[in-house]
Amino acid sequence: MATMTTAVSIVFGFAIAYLLERTAVRTRRIVQVVLILPLLAPSLVQGLGLIFLLGRNGIVNNLTGWGSRSTVCPGWSSPIRYMRCPGRC
């Protein structure tokens, strides 16, 4: 799995770098900033961002309506609740 992930990352990374360098894309600077942002943000902020986007009451689930059918433990939607009771719902 790690080898496959590395290979896919190298292929996508090379393709994006090649396109950004060799083509005249109007949104080149925006794409570069979006690609560099994960390196600048701490892991905690990234984790909380994913919870807010993909959690049970997250933005994606609210827009798509999938949140009502989710079988995820309610404690996972709130980082504070998870910190208070690890291992319990």
N, C-alpha and C positions, 0 to 999 in steps of 0.2 A: 504494500500500500504506500509506503514512504517513497519507494522508487518511482511508482506511477505518479504520485503527487509532485515529486521533483521534476519529472520529465514534462508533465503538463505545464507546470509553472515556468519552466525554461522555454518551452515552445510559445506560450502566451506572452511571456515577458519579451522574448526576442521579436515576436510579431509586432507587439505594441511599440517597442523601441524603434524598430525598423520603419514602421508607418509614421511615427512622430518625427523621425529624422529625415526621411526621404520624401515625404509628401508635404504639400503646403496646406495643412489643415487649419481652418480659421480658428478653431477652438483649441489650439495646441497648448497654450498656457493653462487653460482651465483643466485639460486632461492631465497635464503634468502636476498641477497642484492637487488634484483628486488622487493621483497615484502616490504622492508623497505624504499626504495627510496621515495615513495609518502609521507611518514611521515616527511622526511627531507626537501623536496622542498616546498617553499612557494606557496600559492594559485595562485598568479599572474603568476608564472612560469608555473604552471600546466595549467592554462587557456590559456596562450599563446601557450603552447605546443599542446594543443588540437586544437586551431585555425590553427596552422601551419600544423598539421597532417590532420585534417578533414575539414578545410575551403574550400572555393570554389576553390582556387588555391593551396590547400594543397597537401601533398605528396600522400596520399591515392587516392584522386581524379585524380591526374596526372597519377598515375600508372594504375588506373582502367578505366580512361576515363569518369568517371561519372561527372566530373566538368562541362562539356559542357551542360549537361542536367539539371543542378541544378537550382532550382527556388529560391534559397536563395538570399536575398538582397545583392547587391555588397558591401555595407558598412560593412557587417559582416565579410568579409574576411580580413579587415585591422583594427586592434585594434585602431590605431591612428585616422582613419576616424570615427570610432564609437565614440571615445571620443570627436571629434570635432562637430559631428552633431547627438546627441542622438535623436531617434524618427523619423529621416528622412533617406531615402536611398540616 
